Amino acid sequence: MELLGATSAVLLVCIVCLLSFTAWRKRFGKGKMPPGPIPLPILGNMLQVKPKDLAKTLQKLTEKYGPMFTVYLGSEPVVVLQGHDVVKEALIDHADEFAARGHMPIGERANNGLGIIFSNNEGWLQVRRFALSTLRNFGMGKRSIEDRIQEEAECLLEEITKTKRMPFDPTYMLSCSVSNVICSVIFGNRYDYKDKKFLALMNNMNNTFKLMNSYWGQVCSMYPKIMDHLPGPHNKIFTEIDSLKAFVSEEVKTHQASLDPSSPRDFIDCFLNKMQEEKDRANSHFHLKNLITSTFDLFVAGTETTSTTIRYGLLLLLKHPKIQEKVQEEIDRVVGRSRRPCVADRMQMPYTDAVVHEIQRFISLTPLSLPHAVTKDIHLKEYVIPKGTTVFPILSSVLHDNKEFANPEEFNPGHFLNENGTFRKSEFFMPFSAGKRICVGEGLARMEIFLLITIILQNFTLKPVVDPQELSITPILSGTGNVPPIYQLCAIPR
């Protein structure tokens, strides 16, 4: 009887695998979905796709399946786009069809379909438009926001000066500096670098970014129906997010109590006014839960990615002291020491501009982008992607495309310089993604990265605490995002 039971179980597994294989064969090929490795029932392509280094694993599959292929992350098919040509064709040439947010279980569980980053359809469109308009009114992309960044840079310089040439980890200092800029726009406030509550929030964000890109975070994204019911470190992601949302919620309550509708102070006030305008409109997307979630999205997105980019950038400059030296020479020549660098200086600083672009290209902070989805059945190349399918446009494959960047795995500002030393633009430069889902805060982020790096280097020479050759510049985690190594540096006044 036992032998009969075991034989039946094996037979059942074989039948399930055969049916899965037959269904897989029917869906793929020319005129159908792109080809890809055969998935296992439930597990999908876990044998081929490694959660510890998702982007590189997917890039490896390009060698066999070409620039468009399908993988199963768990039971869900995902179409992967590799290389500039197909990514551009999808996100730019077919921008409307690829405008939906793809399946991202952690974001969906955290935001419940609200906010700006993980929402879809009319709700996303209305709130995104409102956010862009409001942020522009408060100076995004204008001189007023540049003034705020420069003022915050002065506070950052003070904090660096307090280190008195001693080794320090720049993580929280940079997080506070960058976060204060977006905080001034959304909360109408800045916070002291020693404020314990503010530092705790920076820690929450830092932990969230690490956990989402850890092995457990990636497994949670692949198998949400299983992982949502299991204990484990992945659940800490939502504890960290809840702490951040609780802070935002308190800020909203404070704003409600002191609101003057005729004189909005920041993003929250403007959203509260919009809520009042639409209070009698059925199914309005402007309500309290969406205010909290949208503000949370702006707070986190306006802090973590930019501060991590600058932190990773400083590590690269420690690794390459001659490049740091050349940037400082250009700063001294164009700006001098008597005033602070400004965005207008960038046109006269091609080498520094090239270094800033190269930092973003090299680190490829969000190698997979955030997932997209197609809004209808779409023909791309010789294949069909069915409506609702999640799509991963691999940004790292564009930023590291050797057709555009000679030796793409090498950190070299020459990738963005012409032979005569002038700055060279490249349409392969898309660290903020492209198309309808391009990062809302791209203009602010680019301004902050350029200004904060140049202002730091105008005032300090950065020295590693070990030999530069011993510094690792390999991400310690690589999932949806690349997490840089932890390091210390010494800031020597110039």
Buried (B, 14 or more C-beta within 10 A) or exposed (E): EEEEEEEEEEEEEEEEEEEBBEEBEEBBEEEBBBBBBBBBEBEBBBEBBBBEBBBEBBBEBBEEBBBBBBBBBBBBBBBBBBBBBBBBBBBBEBBEBBBBBBBBBBBBBBBEBBBBBBBBEEBBBBBBEBBBEBBEBBBBBEEEBBEBBBBBBEBBBEBBEEBEEEEBEBBBBBBBBBBBBBBBBBBBBBBEBEEEEBBEBBBBBBBBBBBBBBBBBBBBBBBBEEBEEEEEEBBBBBEBBEBBBEBBBEBBEBBBEEBEEEEBBBBBBBBBBBBEEBEEEEEBBBBBEBBBBBBBBBBBBBBBBBBBBBBBBBBBBBBBBEBBEBBBEBBEEBBEEEEBBBBEBBEEBBBBBBBBBBBBBBBBBBBBBBBBBBBEEBEBBEBBBBEEBBBBBBBBBBBBBEEBBEEBEEBBBBBBBEEEEEBBEBEBBBBBBBBBBBBBBBBBBBBBBBBBBBBBBBBBBBBBBEEEEEBEBEBEBBBBBBBBBEBBBBBEEE
